Amino acid sequence: MLKKWVFSFGIASLLAGLLSACGGGTNNEPAAKPQGSGAPASGSASAPAAAPVTLKLHMWYNVQQDNWDAVFKAFNQKYPNIKVEAVTAGDNNSTEYLKKLDLAAASGDQIDVMMFSSATYYAQRVGLNMMEPLDSYIAKDGYKVSDEYLIDPAIGGKTYGLPGKKVTFFVMLNKDHLDEAKLPIPKDWTWDEFMDYAKKLTKGEGANKRYGTFFYIFPTYNIMALANQMDDPNLVKSDGSSNMDNPLIRKSLEIRKQMEQIDKSAFPYAETASQKLNYRPLYFSQKTSMLLTGDYMIPEAGGTDKVPATFKSVFAPYPKVNKSDPTTTTAGSDMLSVFARSAHKQEAYQFIRWYTTEGIQLQGKYLSSWKKADLNKIIDNLIGGTKTPDMVDKESLLATMKNSIPQKLYIPPAYQDEADKAYASEVDKFNLGEQDLETTLKNAKKKVEEVIQKNSKK
């Protein structure tokens, strides 16, 4: 019976891994004794099991580069009978990691803790029954996820993971270019103002041209004006219906056309796609003045050995549609989950709870989703860990982080990748100037709704 389960589970997982490319016995030991609603993980566990346990954490991060050795050492000092070992290629490629994770699950390899870089990947594997529900552990620890964390990752009323690294989107700007154009650091701005800045920051012609901004090939950049909305910020609404009639999808495409094809204040999409341009070298070589990006760029803002920073970076909130709108930002996080077939579920939960509270702060590499984390200290650690800390403007960064309101976490359907690709197949033609806006919206709507309809029958 177990072999049959592993085989069926493996096939389904491998299929999911291919789609997303954009175990031992069970242990139902109850969770630790409650320590009160405000207690972090280190105080939430009873005495560790007598026998030593080694957990396997599957992820994509580089252990040394991202200071995971310090995390594992600190956890083991707190819980001497529990060790954590990373299973990772260390290449920071989260999509390739998913293929390896699915293969490991299909092969029956030891998996105790899994990480997911997006809600899409998290939701897909919840649908495959890969994760242990954590509600009983959380209840016995005596806290509510929504009280403790900025992001509540519940799906269908159940919690299958806890949020670690918080991802906030903002605009990163070259201070020298702003000063040259006599532009102030934006503290609250609209998309129209963002476009005006890009025009004023664009300079030169031909090979020496400097563009005001750059949009990468990620799906988010095709729904820019929609992506930071508080409700239904995606192609598919939270109730599973189509969001393709949302006027902000039209607005997003109008922004790209205006900037890439008319104002020519953003890198042409044709160059970005054909030359596989990357935002990091373009920004640090000063070929572009602004980046709409995420806080994963903070540790790089002061430069690295490979890509040094020769100018100061300042920060501004994610642009909004109307001046009267709240200053919101997309809500994202790395999710940490316990594998459903782990033989060490209690210990795996202990690590997840500890890491998402205390551990991530001492790691000093990421912003935390824990509401009680010391943001000022974390920012200091992030800036201090860069190659040239003086090149990072703490004041504008801290103000942006404090004043940006995280949207509600959108848990996408398991077929989100399929919907994104259907939409992108039409938007690519529009971004290349090969198809007009009305045709693009019409065809994209039809394709996305066909994906929804097909999957709703399953």
N, C-alpha and C positions, 0 to 999 in steps of 0.2 A: 504493500500500500504506500509506504514511504517512497520507494523508488518511482512509483507511478506519479506521486505528487511532485517529486523533484523534476522528473522529465517534463510533465505538463507545465510546471512553473517555469522551467528553464526555457522552453520554447516560447512561451508568452513573453518572458523577460527579454529574450534576444530580439524578438520582433519589436518590442517597445524600444530597445536600445537602438536598433537601426532607424526607427522612426524619429527618435529624439536627436539623432546626430546632427542637426542644426547646430549544508547545515547540520548540525547535530540534533540531539534531542531537545525537548522543550524544558523550560524551567519556569514554573509559575509561582515562584517565591513571592510573597506579598511585599509591597513597597515598605520603605523604612518608616519608623515611628514619626509622627508629625512633630514639627518643630515650630509651628506658627506660620502665619501667612507671609511674614516678611523674611523668613530665614532663607539664606542662599543655600546652594547645594551642599557645601561642605558641612553645614550643620544639620542636614536633612536625613542623614543616614545613621542607622544603628551600627553596631560593630560589624566589620567586614567578615565575610565567610572565612572559616579557619583555613581552608585550602587555598593556596595562591591561584589567582585567576589572571589570565592574559587576554585582554580584549583586542580585537582587530578592528581598527578604525579605517574604513575605506573612504578615500578622498582624492583630490587632485592637486592639493597644494604641495609646494616644496618644503620639506620638514625643516631644513636649516634656514632657508631664506625667510620663512614665515614664523620662525621662533617656536615651532611646535615641540622641540626638545625640552624647552623650559616649561611648557604646559604639562607634558607627560611627567617630568620630574616632580613638579609641584603637586600634581595629583597623587603620584605614588607616595610622596611624603605624607600626604593627608590620609591616604588609604594604602598602607604598606603591602596589603595582600592583593592589591589590584594593579596590574601593569597595563599600559596601553601601547600598542604597536601600530604604526601607520602602514597601510597598504596603499601605495600611491606611486604613480609614474613621476611625480614631482615636476610636471611640466606646466602646471596651472591651466591645463586644457580640460575644462569641466565637461565638454560634450564627448570627448574621446573617453574620459573617465567613465561615463555612463555605459558605454559599450563593455568596458572591462568589468564594471559592477554586475551587469546583467549576465555576463559570461561566468563570473564567479558564483553567482546565485544558481545558475543552471548546472554548474559543475559540482555543487555541494561544498564549495570552499567555506572556510570559517568567516562569517560576517557577523559582527556584533553591533557596530555603530556605522551608520551611513550618513553622508552629507549630500545635500542637493543645493545647487547654486540658484535655482529659480523655483517659483511656485508651480510652474508647468511640470518640471521633472518630478517634483515632490508629489503632485496630484496624480501623475501617470502611475507612479509606483504604489500609491495608496490604492488605486484602482486594481492593481495586480496582487493586492493582499500581501505586499512585501513587508509592511510595517506592523509593529506591535502597538496597539492602542495604549496610550500612556495615562488615560483618565484615572484608573485605579491608583496608580503610583502618585499622581498629582493630588488626588483627593486625600490620600493618607498623609501626604506631606503638608496638607492644610493651606494651600494657596490656590488662587485663580490665575490662569494664564494671562487674562486681560488686565489683571491688576499688576502683574509682575513685568510683563513685556509690552513693548510698543506695538508688537505685531501678534495677532492671534491666528495661528495657522489651522484652526479647526476645520474639518471637512465633514459634513453631514452630522454635526453635533459631537464629533469625536476628535481628540487631539492625537496626532500620529508623530509629532515632532515638536521640538522647541527651537526658537530662532536664536541664532548666534550672531554672526556679523550682520550689522544693519547696513543696507545700501540706500543712500540718499542721493538723488540726482540734483545737480546744480550746474552753473556755468563757471568755467575756469578761464581767466583772462590774463593776457600779457600786460603787466602794469606799464611797461615802457611804451607800448603801443597806445594805451589809453592816454598817457601823458602827452604823447606826441599829437594825438588828435584832440587834446583838451577835453576829454570825456571823463566824468566822475565814475567812481565804482558804483554800479547799480545796486540799490538796496531793495527795490521793489519795482518790477517792470513787466510790461506786456510783450507779447510776441511782436507787435508792431514796433515797439521800441527796440527790441532785440534786432530786428531787421534793419532798423535805422543805424544802430551801432555797427552792424556788419558792413554796411555801405561806407560808413565813415572810416572804418578801419582797413578797408581794402585799398591796396596801393600797388602801383607798377603794372607792367604788362609782360606777356610772354613767360619765359622761363624764370624770370625774376619776380613774377607777380606774387604779392602777399594777399591771401584771401581773409575776409573778415571771420569766417568760420568754416567748419568742416562737418559733414554728416556722414557717419559710418554706415555700413551695410546692414547693421542690426535691424530687426523688424520694428523696434521702438521708434526709429527715426522716420518711419512711414505713418506714424500716428502721433506725432509729437504733441499736437495741441490737445489730444485726447488722453495721453498717457498719464498725466498727473491729476486727472479729475478724481474727486472723492468717490463717485459711484460709477460703476460700469466703464472702466478705463480701457476697454479692449474691444476686439471685433465681435466677441460673443458676450452677451450680457450674463450676469450672475445667475439668471433664471434659465439660461441655455438658449435664449432666443437671439436673433440677429441684432447687431448694433450698427449695421451698415448704413442705416438712414441717419445716423447721428451727424449733425452738421460739422462737428469738429473733425471728422474724418476728411471731409472736403477741405476744411481749413488747413489741415496738416499738409495735404498735397499742394494747396495753393502757396503755402509758405515755401515749400521746396522749389516749386517752379519759379516763384518770384526771385528767390535768392540764387538758385543754380543756373537758371536759364535767362532771366531778364536782367536783374541787377548784377549778376555775375559776382556776387559777394561771397559765395560759398563754392568750394571745389566742385567742378562739374561731376555729376554722377558717373558719366561715361569713363572718366579717368579713374575715379575711385574703384569702380567695378573691374575694369580691364587691367589696371595696374596693381590691383589689390592693395591700395594705399591704406596705411595704418595711421591712426590719429597721433600716436606718441611721437614718432620722429617728425611728423609735420608740425606739431605744436612746439616741440623743443628746438627745432631748427628754424623756428619763427616764420614758417610758411603760412601759418594761420594764426589769428590773434585770439580766437575764442573757441572753447570746446564745450559742448553740451555733453556732460559726462557724469560719472558717479564718484562717490567718495573713495573708491578703490584707487583713485589717482592721487590721493593726499600723500601717501608715502613716496610717490614718485615726483611730486611737485618740486621738491628740492633737488631733484636730479639723482641719477644712479651712476655707477661706474661706467656702464655702457652708454647711457644717455644723460650727460651732465646738463644742469640748468644754468643758464647764463643771464637770466632775468628773473624778476620777482613775479610770482603768480598771485593774483587776487581772486576773490570768489564772489559770486552773485547768485541769488535764488533762481530756481527754475522759472522761466517766463510763464505768465498766465494770459488767458484770453482777454479778459476785461479788467480794467483798472480796479473795479470794485470787488473782484474775486479774491478769495483768501489766497495767501501764498502757500500753495501745497507742493508736495513733492511725491514722486512715486515711492511706494513702500516695497522694499525688497529685503531679503535676508537669506543667508545660508540656513537651511533647515537641517537639524540633526535628529536622526530617528534610530530606533532600536529595530534590528532585523527580526522579523516574525519567527524565524527558526533558530535564533541565537540560543545557546545553552546557558548564557549568562545575562539574562534580561535585566535582573535587578542591578547588577554591577554596571551594565551598559547605561541604564537610566541614571544611576548615580553620577557617572561621568558626564552625561549630557547636561544634567541639571547644574553640576559644579562648573562645567566649562562655560555654559551660557550665562553664568553670573560672575563668579570670581575669575575663572581661568582666562577668559577672553580679555579681561582687563590687564592681568599681569603679562599676557602675551605681547601687548603693546603694538599690535599691527592693524587692528580693525576697530571700527566703531561698534559699540555694543547695542543690542536690542533690549537689554535689561533696563528698566526704568530707573533703577537705583544706581546705575553706573555713574561715575564722575566724569562728565563730558570734558570738562576743562583739562583734567589730568590725562585723559585719553588723547585729546588733541595735542597736548604737549609731548606725549610719547610718540605720536605719529610724526610730528614735525621734527622732533629730536632725532628720530631714526633715519631721516633723509640724509643725502650726501651733503647738501648745503642748506641747513635750516633757515638761514637768513633770506633765502629766496622764496619762502612761504609766508604769506601775510596772515598771521594768526587772527587779527582783529576781524577782518572781513569773513574769514572762514568760520570763526566761532559765531558771529552774528548770523550768518547764513544757516548754520546748523540749528541754532536756537529758534530762529524765526520761521523755519520751514515746517509746515504741518504735514505729518505723514498721512497719506490717504489710507482708507481702509484696505486691508490686504485683499487683493483679488485672487481667488483660487480658480485658475482656468480649468476648462474641461480637459480631459485626457487627450483630446484630439486637437489641442490648441496649435501644435506645430503644423498640422495638416491645414488648418484654417489660415495660419500665417503664410504658408507657402502658396496657397490658392490666391490670397490677396496680393502677395508679392509678384506673382506671375504676371499680373496686369499692371501693377504699379511700376515695375521695372520698365515697361514700355513707355509709360508716362514720364518717368524720370529721365529716360533717354530722348524724350521729345518725339517719340514715334507714334504716340496716341494721345488724343485730346482728353480733357478732364472728364467730360460727360460720359464718353465711351468707357473710360477706365472705371469710373464709379459704377456704371451699369454692369459691366462684365465682372468686376470684382464682387459686387453684391451677389450676383447669380452664383458665382463659384463658391463663395463662402457659405451661402445658404444651402447649397448642395452638400457641402461637407457636414453642416449641422444636421440636415435632414437624414443623410446617410447614417450618421452616428447615433441619431436619436432612435433609430429602429433596432439598434443592437441590444 
